[in-house]
Amino acid sequence: MYFTDRGIEELSTRRGEEEVSLDWLADQLRTFVDVHPEFEVAVERLATWLARLDDDED
């Protein structure tokens, strides 16, 4: 198990029944980077990966 799995499991357990919009998620990611600028690259990579999930992988 990766260390990050604990956080993902906590998110699922605490918020798993909620529905959120992508706009809400984007706002939360922006706020997180404002508070923790050292994670800007990781958040950028995650956001880009999520945005491109449906792209063809040629």
DRENLUM-304612 format. One line per 4 residues: number of its first residue (from 1); for each residue x, y, z of N, C-alpha, C. Coordinates in Angstrom, 1 decimal. Layout:
REM DRENLUM-304612
NUM) X,Y,Z,X,Y,Z,X,Y,Z | ...
//
This chain:
REM DRENLUM-304612
1) 0.9,-1.2,0.0,0.0,0.0,0.0,0.9,1.2,0.0 | 0.6,2.2,-0.9,1.3,3.4,-0.9,0.8,4.3,0.2 | 1.7,5.2,0.7,1.4,6.1,1.8,0.1,6.9,1.4 | 0.0,7.3,0.1,-1.1,8.1,-0.3,-2.4,7.4,-0.3
5) -2.4,6.0,-0.3,-3.6,5.3,-0.2,-4.4,5.6,1.1 | -3.7,5.9,2.1,-4.4,6.2,3.4,-5.3,7.4,3.2 | -4.7,8.4,2.6,-5.5,9.6,2.4,-6.7,9.4,1.5 | -6.4,8.6,0.4,-7.5,8.3,-0.5,-8.6,7.5,0.2
9) -8.2,6.6,1.0,-9.2,5.8,1.7,-10.0,6.7,2.7 | -9.3,7.6,3.4,-10.0,8.5,4.3,-11.0,9.4,3.5 | -10.6,9.9,2.3,-11.5,10.7,1.5,-12.7,9.9,1.1 | -12.5,8.7,0.7,-13.7,7.8,0.3,-14.6,7.5,1.5
13) -14.0,7.3,2.6,-14.8,7.0,3.8,-15.6,8.2,4.3 | -14.9,9.3,4.4,-15.6,10.5,4.9,-16.5,11.2,3.9 | -16.2,11.1,2.6,-17.0,11.9,1.7,-17.5,11.1,0.5 | -17.5,9.7,0.7,-17.9,8.8,-0.4,-19.3,8.9,-0.8
17) -20.2,9.4,0.0,-21.6,9.5,-0.4,-21.9,10.9,-1.0 | -21.0,11.8,-0.9,-21.2,13.2,-1.5,-21.1,13.2,-3.0 | -21.8,14.1,-3.6,-21.6,14.4,-5.0,-21.0,15.8,-5.1 | -19.9,16.0,-5.9,-19.3,17.3,-6.1,-19.1,17.6,-7.5
21) -19.0,18.9,-7.8,-18.8,19.3,-9.2,-17.3,19.4,-9.5 | -17.0,19.4,-10.8,-15.6,19.6,-11.1,-15.2,21.0,-10.8 | -16.1,22.0,-10.9,-15.8,23.3,-10.5,-15.4,23.4,-9.0 | -16.1,22.7,-8.1,-15.8,22.6,-6.7,-14.4,22.0,-6.5
25) -14.2,20.9,-7.2,-12.9,20.2,-7.1,-11.8,21.2,-7.5 | -11.9,21.9,-8.6,-10.9,22.8,-9.1,-10.7,23.9,-8.1 | -11.7,24.4,-7.4,-11.6,25.4,-6.4,-10.8,24.9,-5.2 | -11.1,23.6,-4.8,-10.4,23.0,-3.7,-8.9,22.8,-4.0
29) -8.6,22.4,-5.3,-7.2,22.2,-5.7,-6.5,23.5,-5.7 | -7.1,24.6,-6.1,-6.5,25.9,-6.1,-6.2,26.4,-4.7 | -7.1,26.2,-3.8,-7.0,26.6,-2.4,-5.8,25.8,-1.8 | -5.8,24.5,-2.1,-4.7,23.6,-1.5,-3.3,24.1,-2.0
33) -3.2,24.5,-3.3,-1.9,25.0,-3.8,-1.6,26.3,-3.2 | -2.6,27.1,-2.9,-2.3,28.4,-2.3,-1.7,28.2,-0.9 | -2.2,27.2,-0.2,-1.8,26.9,1.2,-0.5,26.1,1.2 | -0.3,25.3,0.2,0.8,24.4,0.1,1.5,24.5,-1.3
37) 2.1,25.6,-1.6,2.7,25.8,-2.9,3.7,24.8,-3.3 | 4.3,24.1,-2.4,5.3,23.1,-2.7,4.7,21.9,-3.4 | 3.4,21.8,-3.4,2.7,20.7,-4.1,2.1,21.1,-5.5 | 2.5,22.3,-5.9,1.9,22.8,-7.2,2.1,21.9,-8.4
41) 3.3,21.3,-8.5,3.6,20.4,-9.6,2.8,19.2,-9.6 | 2.7,18.6,-8.4,1.9,17.4,-8.2,0.4,17.6,-8.5 | -0.1,18.7,-8.1,-1.5,19.1,-8.3,-1.8,19.3,-9.8 | -0.8,20.0,-10.4,-0.9,20.3,-11.9,-0.9,19.0,-12.6
45) -0.1,18.1,-12.3,0.0,16.8,-13.0,-1.3,16.0,-12.8 | -1.8,16.0,-11.6,-3.1,15.3,-11.3,-4.2,15.9,-12.1 | -4.3,17.3,-12.1,-5.4,17.9,-12.8,-5.3,17.7,-14.3 | -4.1,17.7,-14.9,-3.9,17.5,-16.3,-4.3,16.0,-16.6
49) -3.9,15.1,-15.8,-4.2,13.7,-16.0,-5.7,13.5,-16.0 | -6.4,14.1,-15.0,-7.8,13.9,-14.9,-8.5,14.5,-16.1 | -8.0,15.7,-16.6,-8.6,16.4,-17.7,-8.5,15.6,-19.0 | -7.4,14.8,-19.1,-7.1,14.1,-20.4,-7.5,12.6,-20.3
53) -8.2,12.1,-19.3,-8.5,10.7,-19.2,-9.1,10.1,-20.5 | -10.0,10.8,-21.1,-10.7,10.3,-22.3,-9.9,10.5,-23.6 | -8.8,11.1,-23.6,-8.0,11.3,-24.8,-7.5,10.0,-25.3 | -7.5,9.9,-26.7,-6.9,8.7,-27.3,-5.4,8.7,-27.0
57) -4.9,7.5,-26.7,-3.5,7.3,-26.4,-2.8,6.7,-27.6 | -2.5,7.6,-28.6,-1.9,7.1,-29.9,-0.4,7.0,-29.7
//
